[in-house]
């Protein structure tokens, strides 16, 4: 279907099998797979070594590689100007005393973003 593989594959689920599939479907020589999703702490990524020897590239990104000092002020400005709708990405709100619940939501894939309130 792709005549040898795709140029770019992006995985966003955190499912290790999807990560492996993304890497294994990129084109030999120049294909790049970018892993965005956060896998469970016990997950293992296994693929045949020839997938690396055929010059495929595997990259990961954490929080989109934002640079807090320069990028966050821009995001805040966009939000304050009404140009960015952040509320639709917030799926849960928990008090600080239940912070472990926020981690459970994340690890189970039940949350996009969770607000942790410092007030009870």
N, C-alpha and C positions, 0 to 999 in steps of 0.2 A: 504494500500500500504506500510506503514512503520511499521506496527504492533505496533501501539500505539503512534507514534510520532517520530520526528527526534531528534537526540542528540544535534545538533547545527543548528541554523538558523541565517542568517545574512541578515539584511535589509539595502539597500544602496540607496534607491530612495528618501526618505523623504516623501513618501506618507503614511499618517497615517493609511489608511486601510491596506497597506502592512506591516506596523509595527505591527499592531494588529494581522494580519495573521501569521507573523513570530513568535510572542509570543505564539499564541494559537496552533501552530502546533508542538511545542516541547514536548518531552516526559515528562509525570508526573514523579516527583522524581529526575530527573537529567538533564532534558533538559535546554539548555541555549540559549536565544535569544539575539543577539547583534544588537543594533540599531545604524547605522552609518549615514544615511541620515538626512538632516536637514529639518524638517517640517515647514510649514508656521507658522507665529507667532500666528495665531488664532486657530490652530489645537488642537484638544482634543483627547487624547488616552483613549478609554473606553473599558474595558473588565470586565468580571464577576470576582468578588473577589475569587471565588473558583480556578481560574487559578493560583493565588499566593499561596493559601492554599495547593495546590497539589505539592508544592515544585519545581515549575518551577522557573528559574532564568531569570531576565530581566536586561540587562546591556546596557549602552550607551557608546559611545566613541566619542570624539571630536578631530578632526585632528589626529586620530589614536593613541591618547595618547602619542604623541611624547614628549620627554623631550628636550626642545630647547638647553639647555646647553651642553648636551652630544650627542644628535641625529643629530641636524642640521649640525654641523661640518662634520659628516660622510657623510651626504647627499651631502653637497657641494663638498667634496673630490671625491665622486662617479661621480658627474656631471662634475667636472673639468677633471677627468680621462676618460671621454667619456663612462662611464659605466651606466649612467642614462640619458634617453632621456626625459627631462622635457618639451620641446617645444610642443610635441604632446598633452599635457594636457592643454595648454593655448588656450582658445577659444576666448578671447576678450582682447583688450587693450584699456584703456581709460585714458585721462588726469585727474589729481587730481581734476580739476574743475568739472568733471562729475562723481565723486565718487559715487553719488547716483544711477547712471545708473548701476554701477557694482553690487550694492546691489539688484537692480531690476532684473538683470540677474540671480543672485543667487536665489532669492526668487521665481522666475518664473521657475526655473529649466532649464534655457537656457544656463548656463555656467558651465564648469568644474572648470577652474581657470581663473581669470581675473587679468591682470597686470595693476597696477595703476601707471602711470608715474607722477613724480613730476615736470616734464618739460612740458610746454604748447606747 
